[in-house]
Amino acid sequence: MFVSDNWKEYKLLDATDGERLEAWGEYTLIRPDPQVIWKNQRQHPAWKTADADYRRSKSGGGAWSKNTLPESWQISYGDLRFAIKPMGFKHTGLFPEQATNWDWFSDLIRKAKRPIKVLNLFAYTGGATVAAAKAGASVCHVDASKGMVALAKENAALSGLSQAPIRYIVDDCRKFIEREIRRGNVYDGIIMDPPSYGRGPTGEVWKLEECIDDFVALSSRVLSPNPLFFLLNSYTTGLSASAMRYMVELRIAGGRGGRCVADEIGLPVERTGLCLPCGSSVRCSFD
């Protein structure tokens, strides 16, 4: 498992009965997590004193209850700084389990000894964008949500990267890739963190298991002749890390000398010392 165990200001305190107990800096949250299928006693005292608790509704969606949180606050990961903003669908604006991937590609960028262009697709609030830019890459950040792109700009500014070479694009990722192919633009690194399910700008349905192979194949056409890395993340429980690796070996690594590794990503649970699985990643690096 790829484990994000270098956090100082985020902690996964405990996990039981479909919920996780987390410390985000000075604030403690309870959030649902379908991976937490076990039931053990809630021995951690913070279960009773959490600042907010996200409760799902039987009619769909959900809401924060017992909410004594500010509208936003900040936490750091090394020299990166992020705004935390609890929002709908239990999100906080950051996926802390992705820190292990930030460390991986940041190390590659720093050691490359050449200018590196990175494309971050489905880029959300820019955790990977900020990490890549801090490591010295120029980054193209693409997400269909104007609000999420605004938060990405805020995170870049918090990390001292307001003047960094980051290009922010509000667009459908597939349409953007198709335009980049026509323009002849290429990237040395590609990061993609696609949703499990969604709808495109004209109502077309995105279902990860059905669409991802074609999308990865399309994205391979904007990899530079001398690529550095490719990273694919998935939170879809029905899509295994091994299946994702097989696809990336075929579409990305083959013929380019790429080396792929795939595994679950996870967070250490402070109370038990075990790791909570939080999705899967395929990492492909090149000589």
C-alpha positions as a Markdown table, in Angstrom:
| # | Residue | x | y | z |
|---|---|---|---|---|
| 1 | Met | 0.0 | 0.0 | 0.0 |
| 2 | Phe | 1.1 | 3.6 | -0.7 |
| 3 | Val | 0.7 | 5.2 | 2.7 |
| 4 | Ser | 0.4 | 8.9 | 3.4 |
| 5 | Asp | 2.2 | 8.9 | 6.8 |
| 6 | Asn | 4.1 | 12.2 | 6.7 |
| 7 | Trp | 1.2 | 14.4 | 7.8 |
| 8 | Lys | 1.7 | 16.6 | 10.9 |
| 9 | Glu | -1.5 | 18.7 | 10.9 |
| 10 | Tyr | -3.9 | 16.0 | 9.7 |
| 11 | Lys | -4.6 | 12.8 | 11.6 |
| 12 | Leu | -7.0 | 9.9 | 11.1 |
| 13 | Leu | -7.7 | 9.3 | 14.7 |
| 14 | Asp | -10.1 | 6.3 | 14.5 |
| 15 | Ala | -12.5 | 4.5 | 12.1 |
| 16 | Thr | -15.4 | 2.3 | 12.8 |
| 17 | Asp | -19.0 | 1.5 | 11.7 |
| 18 | Gly | -18.9 | 3.4 | 8.5 |
| 19 | Glu | -17.3 | 6.5 | 9.8 |
| 20 | Arg | -13.9 | 8.1 | 10.2 |
| 21 | Leu | -12.8 | 10.4 | 13.0 |
| 22 | Glu | -10.3 | 13.0 | 11.8 |
| 23 | Ala | -8.3 | 15.9 | 13.1 |
| 24 | Trp | -7.8 | 18.7 | 10.5 |
| 25 | Gly | -5.4 | 21.0 | 12.4 |
| 26 | Glu | -7.3 | 22.1 | 15.6 |
| 27 | Tyr | -10.7 | 20.9 | 14.4 |
| 28 | Thr | -12.1 | 17.4 | 14.7 |
| 29 | Leu | -14.6 | 16.0 | 12.1 |
| 30 | Ile | -16.7 | 12.8 | 11.8 |
| 31 | Arg | -17.3 | 11.8 | 8.2 |
| 32 | Pro | -18.9 | 8.7 | 6.6 |
| 33 | Asp | -16.7 | 6.2 | 4.8 |
| 34 | Pro | -18.0 | 3.1 | 3.0 |
| 35 | Gln | -14.7 | 1.3 | 3.3 |
| 36 | Val | -15.1 | 1.2 | 7.1 |
| 37 | Ile | -17.0 | -2.0 | 7.2 |
| 38 | Trp | -15.8 | -3.1 | 10.7 |
| 39 | Lys | -17.3 | -2.2 | 14.1 |
| 40 | Asn | -15.2 | -1.7 | 17.1 |
| 41 | Gln | -15.8 | 0.4 | 20.3 |
| 42 | Arg | -15.5 | 4.1 | 19.9 |
| 43 | Gln | -12.8 | 4.5 | 22.5 |
| 44 | His | -11.3 | 7.7 | 21.3 |
| 45 | Pro | -12.7 | 10.6 | 23.4 |
| 46 | Ala | -13.0 | 12.8 | 20.3 |
| 47 | Trp | -15.9 | 10.8 | 19.0 |
| 48 | Lys | -18.0 | 12.7 | 21.7 |
| 49 | Thr | -16.4 | 16.1 | 21.3 |
| 50 | Ala | -16.0 | 16.5 | 17.5 |
| 51 | Asp | -16.6 | 19.9 | 16.1 |
| 52 | Ala | -18.7 | 18.7 | 13.2 |
| 53 | Asp | -20.5 | 15.5 | 12.1 |
| 54 | Tyr | -21.6 | 14.8 | 8.5 |
| 55 | Arg | -24.8 | 12.8 | 8.4 |
| 56 | Arg | -26.2 | 11.3 | 5.3 |
| 57 | Ser | -29.9 | 11.8 | 4.5 |
| 58 | Lys | -32.2 | 8.8 | 3.6 |
| 59 | Ser | -33.5 | 10.9 | 0.7 |
| 60 | Gly | -29.9 | 11.4 | -0.7 |
| 61 | Gly | -27.1 | 13.8 | 0.1 |
| 62 | Gly | -26.5 | 14.9 | 3.6 |
| 63 | Ala | -25.5 | 17.8 | 5.9 |
| 64 | Trp | -23.1 | 18.8 | 8.6 |
| 65 | Ser | -24.6 | 18.6 | 12.1 |
| 66 | Lys | -23.2 | 19.8 | 15.4 |
| 67 | Asn | -21.2 | 22.2 | 13.3 |
| 68 | Thr | -19.1 | 24.6 | 15.3 |
| 69 | Leu | -16.5 | 25.0 | 12.5 |
| 70 | Pro | -15.4 | 28.3 | 11.0 |
| 71 | Glu | -16.2 | 28.7 | 7.3 |
| 72 | Ser | -12.5 | 27.8 | 6.5 |
| 73 | Trp | -9.1 | 27.3 | 8.1 |
| 74 | Gln | -5.7 | 26.2 | 6.9 |
| 75 | Ile | -3.4 | 23.2 | 7.4 |
| 76 | Ser | 0.1 | 22.5 | 6.1 |
| 77 | Tyr | 1.9 | 19.6 | 4.6 |
| 78 | Gly | 5.6 | 20.3 | 4.6 |
| 79 | Asp | 5.9 | 23.6 | 2.7 |
| 80 | Leu | 2.5 | 23.3 | 1.1 |
| 81 | Arg | -0.5 | 25.1 | 2.7 |
| 82 | Phe | -4.2 | 24.4 | 2.0 |
| 83 | Ala | -7.5 | 26.0 | 2.8 |
| 84 | Ile | -10.0 | 23.5 | 4.4 |
| 85 | Lys | -13.6 | 24.3 | 3.7 |
| 86 | Pro | -16.3 | 21.7 | 4.7 |
| 87 | Met | -18.8 | 21.5 | 1.9 |
| 88 | Gly | -21.6 | 19.3 | 0.6 |
| 89 | Phe | -21.1 | 15.6 | 0.0 |
| 90 | Lys | -18.8 | 15.4 | 3.1 |
| 91 | His | -15.9 | 17.0 | 1.2 |
| 92 | Thr | -13.3 | 19.3 | 2.9 |
| 93 | Gly | -11.5 | 20.5 | -0.2 |
| 94 | Leu | -8.6 | 18.1 | 0.2 |
| 95 | Phe | -7.9 | 14.4 | -0.1 |
| 96 | Pro | -5.1 | 13.8 | 2.5 |
| 97 | Glu | -4.4 | 10.3 | 1.3 |
| 98 | Gln | -3.0 | 11.8 | -1.9 |
| 99 | Ala | 0.1 | 13.1 | -0.1 |
| 100 | Thr | 2.0 | 9.9 | -0.8 |
| 101 | Asn | 1.5 | 10.6 | -4.6 |
| 102 | Trp | 2.6 | 14.2 | -4.2 |
| 103 | Asp | 5.8 | 13.1 | -2.6 |
| 104 | Trp | 6.4 | 10.6 | -5.4 |
| 105 | Phe | 6.1 | 12.8 | -8.4 |
| 106 | Ser | 7.6 | 15.8 | -6.6 |
| 107 | Asp | 10.8 | 13.8 | -6.1 |
| 108 | Leu | 10.9 | 12.9 | -9.8 |
| 109 | Ile | 10.4 | 16.5 | -10.8 |
| 110 | Arg | 13.2 | 17.8 | -8.5 |
| 111 | Lys | 15.6 | 15.1 | -9.8 |
| 112 | Ala | 14.8 | 15.6 | -13.5 |
| 113 | Lys | 17.3 | 18.4 | -13.9 |
| 114 | Arg | 15.3 | 19.8 | -16.8 |
| 115 | Pro | 12.1 | 21.9 | -17.3 |
| 116 | Ile | 9.0 | 19.7 | -16.6 |
| 117 | Lys | 5.5 | 20.5 | -17.9 |
| 118 | Val | 2.7 | 18.8 | -15.9 |
| 119 | Leu | -0.9 | 18.3 | -16.9 |
| 120 | Asn | -3.3 | 17.8 | -13.9 |
| 121 | Leu | -6.7 | 16.6 | -15.1 |
| 122 | Phe | -9.9 | 16.5 | -12.9 |
| 123 | Ala | -7.6 | 18.7 | -10.7 |
| 124 | Tyr | -10.2 | 19.6 | -8.0 |
| 125 | Thr | -8.7 | 22.1 | -5.5 |
| 126 | Gly | -5.2 | 21.7 | -6.7 |
| 127 | Gly | -3.4 | 19.6 | -4.1 |
| 128 | Ala | -1.3 | 17.9 | -6.9 |
| 129 | Thr | -1.0 | 21.2 | -8.8 |
| 130 | Val | 0.5 | 22.9 | -5.8 |
| 131 | Ala | 2.9 | 20.0 | -5.1 |
| 132 | Ala | 4.1 | 19.8 | -8.6 |
| 133 | Ala | 4.6 | 23.6 | -8.9 |
| 134 | Lys | 6.4 | 23.7 | -5.6 |
| 135 | Ala | 8.8 | 21.0 | -6.9 |
| 136 | Gly | 9.6 | 23.3 | -9.9 |
| 137 | Ala | 7.2 | 22.2 | -12.7 |
| 138 | Ser | 5.0 | 24.4 | -14.8 |
| 139 | Val | 1.5 | 23.1 | -14.4 |
| 140 | Cys | -1.7 | 23.1 | -16.5 |
| 141 | His | -4.6 | 22.7 | -14.1 |
| 142 | Val | -7.9 | 21.5 | -15.6 |
| 143 | Asp | -11.3 | 21.1 | -13.9 |
| 144 | Ala | -14.9 | 21.6 | -15.0 |
| 145 | Ser | -15.9 | 23.3 | -11.8 |
| 146 | Lys | -15.2 | 27.1 | -11.7 |
| 147 | Gly | -15.5 | 27.0 | -7.9 |
| 148 | Met | -12.9 | 24.3 | -7.5 |
| 149 | Val | -10.5 | 26.1 | -9.8 |
| 150 | Ala | -10.9 | 29.2 | -7.6 |
| 151 | Leu | -10.0 | 27.2 | -4.5 |
| 152 | Ala | -7.0 | 25.8 | -6.4 |
| 153 | Lys | -5.8 | 29.4 | -7.0 |
| 154 | Glu | -6.3 | 30.1 | -3.3 |
| 155 | Asn | -4.2 | 27.1 | -2.3 |
| 156 | Ala | -1.4 | 28.1 | -4.7 |
| 157 | Ala | -1.4 | 31.6 | -3.1 |
| 158 | Leu | -1.3 | 30.1 | 0.4 |
| 159 | Ser | 1.8 | 28.0 | -0.6 |
| 160 | Gly | 3.6 | 31.1 | -2.0 |
| 161 | Leu | 2.9 | 30.1 | -5.6 |
| 162 | Ser | 0.7 | 33.1 | -6.9 |
| 163 | Gln | 3.3 | 33.9 | -9.5 |
| 164 | Ala | 4.3 | 30.3 | -10.3 |
| 165 | Pro | 3.8 | 29.1 | -13.9 |
| 166 | Ile | 0.3 | 27.5 | -13.3 |
| 167 | Arg | -2.3 | 27.7 | -16.1 |
| 168 | Tyr | -5.9 | 27.3 | -14.8 |
| 169 | Ile | -8.5 | 26.0 | -17.2 |
| 170 | Val | -12.2 | 25.6 | -16.5 |
| 171 | Asp | -13.3 | 23.0 | -19.0 |
| 172 | Asp | -14.3 | 19.4 | -19.7 |
| 173 | Cys | -11.1 | 17.4 | -19.5 |
| 174 | Arg | -11.8 | 15.3 | -22.6 |
| 175 | Lys | -12.6 | 18.4 | -24.7 |
| 176 | Phe | -9.4 | 20.1 | -23.5 |
| 177 | Ile | -7.3 | 17.0 | -24.4 |
| 178 | Glu | -8.7 | 16.9 | -27.9 |
| 179 | Arg | -7.8 | 20.6 | -28.4 |
| 180 | Glu | -4.3 | 20.1 | -27.0 |
| 181 | Ile | -3.8 | 17.2 | -29.5 |
| 182 | Arg | -4.9 | 19.5 | -32.4 |
| 183 | Arg | -2.5 | 22.2 | -31.1 |
| 184 | Gly | 0.4 | 19.8 | -30.8 |
| 185 | Asn | 0.9 | 20.6 | -27.1 |
| 186 | Val | 2.6 | 17.9 | -25.0 |
| 187 | Tyr | 3.4 | 17.3 | -21.3 |
| 188 | Asp | 6.2 | 15.5 | -19.4 |
| 189 | Gly | 3.9 | 14.4 | -16.6 |
| 190 | Ile | 0.2 | 13.7 | -16.5 |
| 191 | Ile | -1.9 | 13.4 | -13.3 |
| 192 | Met | -5.5 | 12.3 | -13.5 |
| 193 | Asp | -8.0 | 11.8 | -10.7 |
| 194 | Pro | -11.3 | 11.1 | -12.5 |
| 195 | Pro | -14.6 | 10.8 | -10.7 |
| 196 | Ser | -16.4 | 7.4 | -10.5 |
| 197 | Tyr | -19.5 | 8.9 | -12.1 |
| 198 | Gly | -20.5 | 12.2 | -13.7 |
| 199 | Arg | -22.1 | 14.0 | -16.6 |
| 200 | Gly | -20.3 | 16.0 | -19.3 |
| 201 | Pro | -21.3 | 19.6 | -20.4 |
| 202 | Thr | -23.9 | 18.3 | -22.8 |
| 203 | Gly | -25.3 | 15.6 | -20.6 |
| 204 | Glu | -23.1 | 12.7 | -21.7 |
| 205 | Val | -22.6 | 10.1 | -18.9 |
| 206 | Trp | -19.2 | 9.4 | -17.5 |
| 207 | Lys | -18.9 | 6.0 | -15.7 |
| 208 | Leu | -15.2 | 5.3 | -14.8 |
| 209 | Glu | -15.1 | 1.6 | -15.6 |
| 210 | Glu | -16.6 | 2.2 | -19.1 |
| 211 | Cys | -14.8 | 5.4 | -20.0 |
| 212 | Ile | -11.3 | 5.3 | -18.5 |
| 213 | Asp | -9.5 | 3.1 | -21.0 |
| 214 | Asp | -10.5 | 5.3 | -23.9 |
| 215 | Phe | -9.6 | 8.5 | -21.9 |
| 216 | Val | -6.2 | 7.2 | -20.9 |
| 217 | Ala | -5.5 | 6.2 | -24.5 |
| 218 | Leu | -6.5 | 9.7 | -25.7 |
| 219 | Ser | -4.3 | 11.3 | -23.0 |
| 220 | Ser | -1.3 | 9.3 | -24.1 |
| 221 | Arg | -1.3 | 11.4 | -27.2 |
| 222 | Val | -0.3 | 14.5 | -25.2 |
| 223 | Leu | 2.7 | 12.8 | -23.5 |
| 224 | Ser | 6.0 | 14.3 | -24.6 |
| 225 | Pro | 8.6 | 12.2 | -26.5 |
| 226 | Asn | 10.6 | 12.2 | -23.3 |
| 227 | Pro | 8.0 | 11.8 | -20.5 |
| 228 | Leu | 8.8 | 11.8 | -16.8 |
| 229 | Phe | 5.7 | 10.2 | -15.2 |
| 230 | Phe | 2.0 | 9.3 | -15.5 |
| 231 | Leu | -0.3 | 9.0 | -12.5 |
| 232 | Leu | -3.8 | 7.6 | -12.4 |
| 233 | Asn | -6.0 | 7.6 | -9.3 |
| 234 | Ser | -9.3 | 5.9 | -8.6 |
| 235 | Tyr | -11.8 | 5.9 | -5.8 |
| 236 | Thr | -14.1 | 3.3 | -7.5 |
| 237 | Thr | -14.2 | 0.3 | -5.3 |
| 238 | Gly | -15.0 | -2.1 | -8.2 |
| 239 | Leu | -11.9 | -1.1 | -10.2 |
| 240 | Ser | -8.8 | -2.9 | -8.8 |
| 241 | Ala | -5.3 | -1.5 | -8.8 |
| 242 | Ser | -4.2 | -4.5 | -10.9 |
| 243 | Ala | -6.8 | -3.8 | -13.6 |
| 244 | Met | -5.8 | -0.2 | -13.7 |
| 245 | Arg | -2.1 | -1.1 | -14.0 |
| 246 | Tyr | -2.9 | -3.5 | -16.9 |
| 247 | Met | -4.5 | -0.7 | -18.8 |
| 248 | Val | -1.7 | 1.8 | -18.1 |
| 249 | Glu | 0.9 | -0.7 | -19.1 |
| 250 | Leu | -0.9 | -1.1 | -22.5 |
| 251 | Arg | -1.8 | 2.6 | -23.1 |
| 252 | Ile | 1.1 | 4.5 | -21.5 |
| 253 | Ala | 4.1 | 2.3 | -20.6 |
| 254 | Gly | 4.3 | 0.1 | -23.6 |
| 255 | Gly | 6.8 | 1.3 | -26.2 |
| 256 | Arg | 8.0 | 4.2 | -24.0 |
| 257 | Gly | 10.1 | 2.2 | -21.5 |
| 258 | Gly | 7.7 | 3.0 | -18.6 |
| 259 | Arg | 7.8 | 1.1 | -15.3 |
| 260 | Cys | 4.4 | 0.8 | -13.6 |
| 261 | Val | 3.5 | 0.0 | -10.0 |
| 262 | Ala | 0.0 | -0.1 | -8.6 |
| 263 | Asp | -1.5 | -0.4 | -5.2 |
| 264 | Glu | -4.1 | 0.9 | -2.8 |
| 265 | Ile | -3.4 | 4.2 | -1.2 |
| 266 | Gly | -4.2 | 4.6 | 2.5 |
| 267 | Leu | -4.0 | 6.6 | 5.7 |
| 268 | Pro | -2.7 | 5.3 | 9.1 |
| 269 | Val | -5.3 | 5.1 | 11.8 |
| 270 | Glu | -3.8 | 6.5 | 14.9 |
| 271 | Arg | -5.7 | 4.4 | 17.5 |
| 272 | Thr | -5.1 | 1.0 | 15.9 |
| 273 | Gly | -1.9 | 1.5 | 13.9 |
| 274 | Leu | -3.6 | -0.1 | 10.9 |
| 275 | Cys | -4.1 | 1.6 | 7.5 |
| 276 | Leu | -7.5 | 2.6 | 6.1 |
| 277 | Pro | -7.7 | 2.0 | 2.3 |
| 278 | Cys | -8.7 | 5.1 | 0.5 |
| 279 | Gly | -8.6 | 4.2 | -3.2 |
| 280 | Ser | -5.9 | 3.0 | -5.7 |
| 281 | Ser | -3.2 | 4.5 | -7.7 |
| 282 | Val | -1.1 | 3.5 | -10.7 |
| 283 | Arg | 2.4 | 5.2 | -11.0 |
| 284 | Cys | 4.3 | 5.0 | -14.2 |
| 285 | Ser | 7.8 | 6.5 | -14.4 |
| 286 | Phe | 10.2 | 6.6 | -17.3 |
| 287 | Asp | 14.0 | 6.4 | -17.8 |
